[in-house]
Amino acid sequence: MSALIFLLSLGTVCRVTRFVTKDALAAGFRSRIADRFGEDSHPAYLVTCGWCVSIWVAGAVTVLAHWAGEETWFQAGATALTLSYLTGLAANWLD
């Protein structure tokens, strides 16, 4: 895996993990998990814990990067997600 694909994969994992665990657009998903399994359940904890979600996202992204890392569609999607994550970090830091 090249350094470029690794860094794009890293940014992708960060952005997807942030989306699942913190983003308002995924709040309904987190609420449905909590409603189904209970607020204090392991599944409810899983979808709010960045450390927990990131291992699953990283596993999926690693397989995808190994299989399609040199493909334009993978690099374009990973670039967009990485730039989104870095923009969010910059906006928080600059505000």
N, C-alpha and C positions, 0 to 999 in steps of 0.2 A: 504494500500500500504506500503510495507516494505521500509526501508531506502535505501536499495540497488536498488530497482526498481525506487524509487524517484530520486536518484542520476544518474542512467543510463538514465532516462527520461530527466533529466535536461541537461545532456551532449548531448543527441540526439537533443533536441530542439535547443541548442546553435549551434551545427554543421549544422543542416539543415537550420537554419535561416541564418547563415553565408554563406552557399552555395548559397542560393537564392539571398541574397542581395549583396554579394561582390565577389564571386568566378568567375574567368574568364570563367569557363566551363558553367556557367549560364548566361553569358553576352548576348548570342543570345536570350534567353528567355526574358530578361529585354528589349532588343532592340525591339523585336517584340511587346511587350506590349506598349512601347513608340511610335512605328510606328503606331500601330492601334488606340491608344487613344490620342496620343499627348504627347509631352515631359512634359508639365505642368499639366497633368491630374491626377486625384486621383489614377487610376490604376497604372500609371507609378510611382507615389510616393510610393504607397503601396509596390511594389516589390523592392524598394531600401531602405526602412525604416526598420531597425532591430526591432524597437519597434512594428511596424505594423505587420510585418510578424510573429514575435514570438508569438503573441496571437493566431493566426490561427494554427501555427505549434503546440503550446502547447496544444491547444484544441484537436487536432487530436492525439497527442502522449499520452495525459492523458487518452483518451478513449481507445486507443490501450493498454496502460499499465494496465489499470483496467481490460480489457478483457483478455489479454494474457501475463501479466507481469511475471507470473511464468513459462511460456513456454521457452524452450531452444532457439528456433529460435528468440524470441523477445530479450532475454538477450544477445545472441550472436551479433545480429545486433546493439543493443543499446550500447553494449560494444565497438564494432568497431567504431561507430560514436563518442562515448565519448572519446576514446583514440585518434582518429583523431583530435578532437577539442583540447584536452589537448596538443598534440604534436605540433599543430600549435601555440598555446599560448607559449609553451616553446621555440619553434624555434624563434619566434618574440622577446621574452625576452632575449634569449641567443645571438642573432645576434647583 
